[in-house]
Amino acid sequence: MGNLDALIQTRSLLAMMSFLAKGVEVPPEHLEQKMVLDYEIPAAQNGEEKLIPFRLRSSRNRPVNSYAAVRYLDYWYYVDNSDIDSKISLTLMVSLFRILAPSGAGQAPVVTLPSG
């Protein structure tokens, strides 16, 4: 058996978000106006499946069947309710963010001292 360090490589939350950002469907006019970076979404070897387990769709119209949606700069960005992989990815990112986010201001950590 080989070295486990070579098999497991951890990433920061920011690195994970940067990776998943490649799955955002950017409106063409935003690319033309150079408002965002143009990430090319890599395809798998067979050309059928995408390697990014997250798709954030965009539309001028409010999505009908969305799991989560937000309006920004006259576009709706959303995760389609039938896209299981994207729903799992989004839920995981929200959970990790909640774990790593600092607690509310002024809250001290709870210290438990043994008694007797």
Secondary structure by P-SEA (a helix, b strand, c coil): cccccccbbbbcaaaaaaaacccccccaaaaaaccccccccccccccccccccccccccccccccccbbbbcccbbbbcccccaaaaaaaaaaaaaaaaacccccccccbbbbbcc
